[in-house]
Amino acid sequence: MLQVALESLDRADEARQAITAEGLTKKTESTGAVHVHPLLKVERDCRNQFAQIWGRLKLDQSAGVWPFPI
């Protein structure tokens, strides 16, 4: 479970890096419509998965082991 949690956090960080580089919105090539960057959902879902697993492992911020600032 720890490995899955940390892999989820890595995916969330990778998504954030791409969002930072590409911006919060994307334009579709076919219609030119502007949409929220699809990686925002990926980042959110991965961070949520990490937090859920981290909680199940009874690792939390008060234990001084939270891997990112809140």
C-alpha positions in Angstrom: 0.0 0.0 0.0 2.8 2.4 0.8 4.3 1.9 -2.7 0.9 2.6 -4.3 0.5 5.7 -2.2 3.9 7.1 -3.2 3.4 6.2 -6.9 0.1 8.2 -6.7 1.9 11.1 -5.3 4.6 10.9 -8.0 1.8 10.9 -10.7 0.2 13.9 -9.1 3.5 15.7 -9.1 4.1 14.8 -12.7 0.6 16.1 -13.6 1.3 19.4 -11.8 4.6 19.9 -13.7 2.8 19.4 -17.0 0.0 21.8 -15.9 2.5 24.4 -14.9 4.3 24.1 -18.2 1.1 24.0 -20.4 -1.3 26.2 -18.5 -4.6 25.5 -16.8 -6.6 25.3 -20.0 -6.2 23.4 -23.3 -7.7 24.2 -26.7 -9.1 21.4 -28.8 -7.6 21.2 -32.2 -10.8 20.3 -34.0 -13.1 23.0 -32.7 -10.9 25.4 -30.9 -12.9 25.2 -27.8 -11.1 25.9 -24.5 -11.4 23.4 -21.7 -9.9 22.9 -18.3 -6.6 21.0 -18.6 -7.5 17.2 -18.3 -4.5 16.6 -16.0 -6.1 18.7 -13.3 -8.5 15.8 -12.7 -5.6 13.4 -12.7 -3.7 15.4 -10.2 -6.7 15.7 -7.9 -7.6 12.0 -8.1 -4.0 11.0 -7.5 -3.6 13.3 -4.5 -6.9 12.0 -3.1 -5.8 8.4 -3.5 -2.5 9.2 -1.8 -4.3 10.9 1.1 -6.7 8.0 1.6 -4.0 5.3 1.6 -1.7 7.5 3.8 -4.6 7.8 6.3 -5.2 4.0 6.2 -1.6 3.5 7.0 -2.1 5.8 10.0 0.5 8.2 8.7 -0.6 11.8 9.0 0.7 15.3 9.3 0.8 15.2 13.2 3.2 12.3 12.9 5.6 14.6 11.1 5.8 12.3 8.0 3.4 14.2 5.6 5.4 14.4 2.4 4.0 17.8 1.1 3.0 21.0 2.7 -0.6 21.6 3.5 
